[in-house]
Amino acid sequence: MVQDESGEFFLTRAGSFITDDSGNLLNAAGFALLGYNISDGTSAPVANGFAGLEKINVGSLALKAVASTEASMVPNLPANADAVAAANLPSANTAGSEFSGKTSLLAYDSLGNEKTIDVYFAKTGAEAWEVVVYDKDAATNGGFPYTSGPLAQTALDFDPSNGYLLPSSASSLTVPFAPPASLELDLTGISQLGTGYSVPTANVDGNAPAAVERIEIDGNGIVYGIYQNGYAEALYQVPLATVPSADNLRALPGNAYAATIESGDVVVGIPEQPGFGSLVSGAIEESNVDMATELTIMIESQRSYTANSKVFQTGSDLMDVLISLKR
């Protein structure tokens, strides 16, 4: 569905769009592509009308930073590690603090500034551990003691029969490193097995400030702004429209169509839903012409042209004979 400068709605099959100086996506006829704004949530299409649709505009996209809110890591803690005395635990924040594992995670605050947190694991007793998180910027000589206390800490209790967390044990902790936001560190899947400390999986969301590199549209019609750092932001969803009798649409200049009484009312839906097609980006639609029929017509036309040429040639020869007889 597209819209002209006067605000009138049309349907089109012309799917090639470029941005104008205002950031609107326009096709070759100057019609603006319409979609639902989903930057604040999912779209809710109006099945029998154009309500809620707006011109898709990507001109406002600029540098964007996304604060980290979720992180996860799945380390293995060495089951044979020695328990650490309470006075030397990482939570005590002393120069002699002991631990069995340490991992640093890079995250971002709401302004896109890099924030590194140090995550420590220390055994406190049989099948019991503590996990403590510090701000790396507060470290002295790269470690303990930190100039400020722990950002977050919690206790972990493992099942001695399988080396995984007990159902009653905490499996996450909240790290308030970027006020007013906070980072939820998920430790689901952490294990205590008879091998060394390792972290095969660690992930943190968020990103530093980056500019938009390109626009992409997937098969569901979701319009994404792809930033230089690979972050993808969902902006709009392009719906599809159909009518009960497409042959009775009124054709208009610019490869556009308008609904008529004979065509029936426009029905709007989301791509890939029953009754609607899907969208394919960067593809050219194949010709729907019957090549065999067109070649047959071309051969017939060529033979007719050849036959008519012979008639004209014969007529010309007869005229030459008549002129010769007269002379």
Salt bridges, closest charged atoms under 4 A:
GLU213 OE1 - ARG214 NH1 2.85
GLU216 OE2 - ARG214 NE 2.59
GLU233 OE2 - LYS64 NZ 3.65
GLU285 OE2 - ARG13 NH2 2.38
